[in-house]
Amino acid sequence: MTVGETPSAGRGITRLRLRPPSRLFLVRIVVMFVLAGIALATPSFLSAPSLTTLLTTISFVGCLAAAMTFITISGNIMSFALGAAAAVSAMVFVVVLNAAGYATAVIAALAAGAAVTAAQGCLVGFLRTNPIIVSIAANVLIYGVAQRVTNNETVQIGDAFLHSLLKGKVFEAPVEFIVFLAVIALGQAVLSLTVFGRNLFYVGSGLRAAETIGLPTVRTTIGAYLWAGLFAAVTGILLASRFHQANMEFALRYDYDAIAAVLVGGTAIQGGNGSMLRTLVGVAAVSTIQVVLLLYGFREEWRLFITGLIVVAVVILYSSRQRQ
């Protein structure tokens, strides 16, 4: 008799015990089909401008959602300061770009994003502070310092050549979307093929248990935040490249879309389970909803409201499954 089979009562027949799909999984599948139907039925959804808008929206929110995935898998729920990290990175990118060139600007922006979030990771990892409180405090601190330094001014990209270079297309897809796919591939490789990725899942599954078996929990936590900062910085670079400028209002509400995408994709709230591919699906769903609402003329506050409802619905369904 093979594993997973049990003898039938009174008969010599064997049955394979299959675990039924969870209610949350079934709801996700149904919602995806319904969403696809609504999108295809929406006037102008398949037009070139709408598809370009969809792909760029996926790219901006998606890189931030990929950053959020590291933090959620690590067991630290989520961060409300990744949008601020992206804005800082965008500002650094434009300033350094105008002064020292593209390659130096990218390195400086990535370093800025990584430093901002790694500092939060140090607080969470070393001091075991509440990650939500740390991210809220960091968000307020970042915007406060940035407003003092920048005086709420917008910095412009001065090189006219870069205006056209950074808004190009590859195989009719926006450059931002290609970069986003590369970010997802890199993130999945880190999670699946590295010792750090393996440790991240263990730490997210149970911090005390990970400590007991001797895993570097502090270093892994800081690493999760550092990778999150790098990916958040990519969002800042893409936004600055698209709009030829940067200010601290960039990515202001992207945190909430990123959280929605991570949860809709199926990454576990309590940590220890998830992937970049799931986040990719979640980002596609949330961004499609945003574009459909835009095409139907819904205002920004309604789009935020519906995004909030999505998060609440996923949390309720997930909590229901946990109780069962």
ChimeraX attribute file (.defattr): number of C-alpha atoms within 10 A of each C-alpha:
attribute: neighborCount
match mode: 1-to-1
recipient: residues
	/A:1	8
	/A:2	8
	/A:3	7
	/A:4	11
	/A:5	13
	/A:6	14
	/A:7	12
	/A:8	10
	/A:9	8
	/A:10	6
	/A:11	7
	/A:12	9
	/A:13	10
	/A:14	14
	/A:15	13
	/A:16	11
	/A:17	10
	/A:18	8
	/A:19	7
	/A:20	6
	/A:21	8
	/A:22	11
	/A:23	13
	/A:24	19
	/A:25	14
	/A:26	11
	/A:27	12
	/A:28	17
	/A:29	12
	/A:30	12
	/A:31	13
	/A:32	16
	/A:33	11
	/A:34	11
	/A:35	17
	/A:36	15
	/A:37	11
	/A:38	15
	/A:39	19
	/A:40	12
	/A:41	12
	/A:42	14
	/A:43	13
	/A:44	14
	/A:45	19
	/A:46	14
	/A:47	9
	/A:48	11
	/A:49	11
	/A:50	17
	/A:51	16
	/A:52	16
	/A:53	16
	/A:54	21
	/A:55	23
	/A:56	23
	/A:57	20
	/A:58	26
	/A:59	29
	/A:60	26
	/A:61	28
	/A:62	35
	/A:63	34
	/A:64	35
	/A:65	34
	/A:66	32
	/A:67	32
	/A:68	31
	/A:69	32
	/A:70	33
	/A:71	27
	/A:72	26
	/A:73	28
	/A:74	33
	/A:75	24
	/A:76	24
	/A:77	20
	/A:78	26
	/A:79	27
	/A:80	24
	/A:81	27
	/A:82	32
	/A:83	28
	/A:84	31
	/A:85	35
	/A:86	36
	/A:87	31
	/A:88	27
	/A:89	36
	/A:90	35
	/A:91	27
	/A:92	27
	/A:93	33
	/A:94	29
	/A:95	21
	/A:96	19
	/A:97	22
	/A:98	15
	/A:99	12
	/A:100	10
	/A:101	14
	/A:102	15
	/A:103	11
	/A:104	14
	/A:105	22
	/A:106	21
	/A:107	14
	/A:108	21
	/A:109	31
	/A:110	26
	/A:111	17
	/A:112	23
	/A:113	31
	/A:114	23
	/A:115	17
	/A:116	25
	/A:117	27
	/A:118	23
	/A:119	16
	/A:120	22
	/A:121	29
	/A:122	19
	/A:123	17
	/A:124	22
	/A:125	22
	/A:126	13
	/A:127	10
	/A:128	11
	/A:129	14
	/A:130	13
	/A:131	21
	/A:132	16
	/A:133	13
	/A:134	17
	/A:135	20
	/A:136	14
	/A:137	14
	/A:138	22
	/A:139	18
	/A:140	14
	/A:141	14
	/A:142	19
	/A:143	19
	/A:144	11
	/A:145	11
	/A:146	19
	/A:147	14
	/A:148	10
	/A:149	10
	/A:150	13
	/A:151	9
	/A:152	13
	/A:153	12
	/A:154	13
	/A:155	19
	/A:156	17
	/A:157	20
	/A:158	15
	/A:159	12
	/A:160	9
	/A:161	9
	/A:162	14
	/A:163	15
	/A:164	12
	/A:165	12
	/A:166	17
	/A:167	15
	/A:168	13
	/A:169	13
	/A:170	10
	/A:171	7
	/A:172	9
	/A:173	14
	/A:174	18
	/A:175	20
	/A:176	28
	/A:177	23
	/A:178	17
	/A:179	17
	/A:180	26
	/A:181	16
	/A:182	13
	/A:183	21
	/A:184	23
	/A:185	14
	/A:186	14
	/A:187	24
	/A:188	17
	/A:189	13
	/A:190	17
	/A:191	21
	/A:192	15
	/A:193	11
	/A:194	12
	/A:195	11
	/A:196	18
	/A:197	22
	/A:198	15
	/A:199	21
	/A:200	30
	/A:201	22
	/A:202	23
	/A:203	26
	/A:204	28
	/A:205	19
	/A:206	16
	/A:207	17
	/A:208	13
	/A:209	13
	/A:210	18
	/A:211	14
	/A:212	9
	/A:213	8
	/A:214	9
	/A:215	17
	/A:216	14
	/A:217	21
	/A:218	20
	/A:219	16
	/A:220	24
	/A:221	28
	/A:222	23
	/A:223	24
	/A:224	26
	/A:225	31
	/A:226	26
	/A:227	24
	/A:228	31
	/A:229	33
	/A:230	28
	/A:231	30
	/A:232	36
	/A:233	36
	/A:234	28
	/A:235	34
	/A:236	34
	/A:237	27
	/A:238	25
	/A:239	23
	/A:240	26
	/A:241	22
	/A:242	19
	/A:243	13
	/A:244	20
	/A:245	19
	/A:246	27
	/A:247	23
	/A:248	23
	/A:249	15
	/A:250	22
	/A:251	24
	/A:252	14
	/A:253	14
	/A:254	21
	/A:255	21
	/A:256	22
	/A:257	25
	/A:258	31
	/A:259	28
	/A:260	25
	/A:261	32
	/A:262	33
	/A:263	26
	/A:264	26
	/A:265	26
	/A:266	21
	/A:267	22
	/A:268	22
	/A:269	22
	/A:270	16
	/A:271	24
	/A:272	22
	/A:273	19
	/A:274	22
	/A:275	22
	/A:276	27
	/A:277	17
	/A:278	19
	/A:279	28
	/A:280	23
	/A:281	18
	/A:282	28
	/A:283	31
	/A:284	23
	/A:285	20
	/A:286	25
	/A:287	26
	/A:288	23
	/A:289	20
	/A:290	22
	/A:291	21
	/A:292	23
	/A:293	18
	/A:294	15
	/A:295	15
	/A:296	10
	/A:297	10
	/A:298	13
	/A:299	10
	/A:300	11
	/A:301	9
	/A:302	14
	/A:303	17
	/A:304	15
	/A:305	10
	/A:306	15
	/A:307	21
	/A:308	15
	/A:309	13
	/A:310	18
	/A:311	18
	/A:312	14
	/A:313	13
	/A:314	20
	/A:315	18
	/A:316	13
	/A:317	14
	/A:318	19
	/A:319	13
	/A:320	12
	/A:321	12
	/A:322	8
	/A:323	6
	/A:324	5
